[in-house]
Amino acid sequence: MLQIQLGRERPADPDDSLGRRTIGWHPGMTETQAWQAGRGIWKFNADRALAQEEAQIITTDGEVLAVAKITGITKHGDRYALEGELLLGDPRVGKPTETPHRSRNSVAYF
């Protein structure tokens, strides 16, 4: 599993290649919003990311915001964004992750 930890919501760069106005998480966001906020744009090992079956988007407190099946990646300069199928209603959403994110990096592999 690839896990992406999001910080608090803040404005995205004006030239965000995913067209987002904000990045990060805010209380009450939907799974779809969490996936859009968390799927990119990151520096990660593309081969290692593609070897994972799922991505989990979590808060800095370890709450699962969204889970998606990874179907590919897109390149954005020297960074990447995940492509995937959001698993709406996954029972892990809204609960603490079973794999605590102890890395200082936003992206971790489990």
C-alpha positions in Angstrom: 0.0 0.0 0.0 1.1 3.5 -0.8 0.1 6.0 1.9 -0.1 9.8 1.5 -0.3 12.0 4.5 -1.9 15.4 4.0 -1.4 18.5 6.0 -4.0 21.1 6.6 -5.7 22.7 3.6 -3.9 25.6 2.0 -4.0 27.3 -1.4 -2.4 25.4 -4.3 0.1 26.9 -6.6 -1.6 29.0 -9.3 -0.1 26.8 -12.0 -1.1 23.5 -10.3 -1.1 21.0 -13.2 -4.1 19.1 -11.7 -6.2 22.3 -11.7 -6.7 22.4 -7.9 -7.3 25.6 -6.0 -6.4 24.1 -2.7 -4.3 21.2 -1.4 -4.4 19.4 1.9 -7.3 18.3 4.1 -10.1 20.1 6.0 -12.6 18.6 8.5 -15.7 17.2 6.8 -14.2 16.8 3.3 -15.7 14.0 1.2 -13.7 10.9 0.0 -13.7 12.3 -3.5 -12.3 15.7 -2.3 -9.6 13.8 -0.2 -8.6 11.7 -3.3 -8.3 14.8 -5.5 -6.3 16.6 -2.8 -4.0 13.7 -2.1 -3.4 11.9 -5.4 -0.6 14.3 -6.4 1.6 16.0 -7.1 4.5 14.2 -5.3 8.1 13.1 -5.6 8.0 9.4 -5.3 9.5 6.3 -6.9 7.2 5.6 -9.9 8.1 1.9 -10.2 7.6 1.4 -6.5 4.3 3.3 -6.5 3.0 1.2 -9.5 3.9 -2.0 -7.6 1.3 -1.0 -4.9 -2.3 -2.1 -5.3 -3.9 0.6 -3.2 -3.3 4.2 -2.0 -4.6 5.5 1.3 -5.0 9.2 1.9 -4.6 10.1 5.7 -4.5 13.1 7.9 -1.5 14.0 10.1 -3.4 12.4 13.0 -3.7 9.1 11.1 -7.3 9.2 10.1 -8.1 7.5 6.8 -9.8 10.0 4.4 -9.9 7.9 1.2 -8.8 4.6 -0.3 -8.2 4.0 -4.0 -7.1 1.2 -6.2 -4.0 2.5 -8.1 -4.4 2.2 -11.9 -1.4 4.3 -13.0 0.5 7.5 -12.6 1.0 10.7 -14.6 4.2 12.6 -14.8 4.2 16.3 -13.9 7.7 17.6 -14.5 9.9 15.8 -11.9 6.9 14.8 -9.9 4.0 12.4 -10.2 0.2 12.1 -9.6 -1.6 8.9 -8.9 -4.4 7.7 -11.2 -6.9 5.3 -9.6 -10.4 4.1 -8.8 -11.7 5.6 -5.6 -13.1 2.9 -3.3 -16.1 4.9 -2.1 -17.5 3.7 1.2 -14.4 1.6 2.1 -14.8 0.6 5.8 -11.3 2.0 6.6 -12.5 5.6 5.9 -13.0 7.7 9.1 -11.0 5.3 11.2 -7.3 5.4 12.3 -5.0 3.8 9.8 -3.7 0.4 10.7 -0.2 1.4 9.4 0.9 4.5 11.3 2.8 7.0 9.1 6.1 7.6 11.0 8.0 9.1 8.0 8.7 12.8 7.7 7.9 12.4 4.1 4.3 12.7 2.9 4.6 9.5 0.9 5.2 6.1 2.5 5.1 2.5 1.3 3.7 -0.4 3.3 
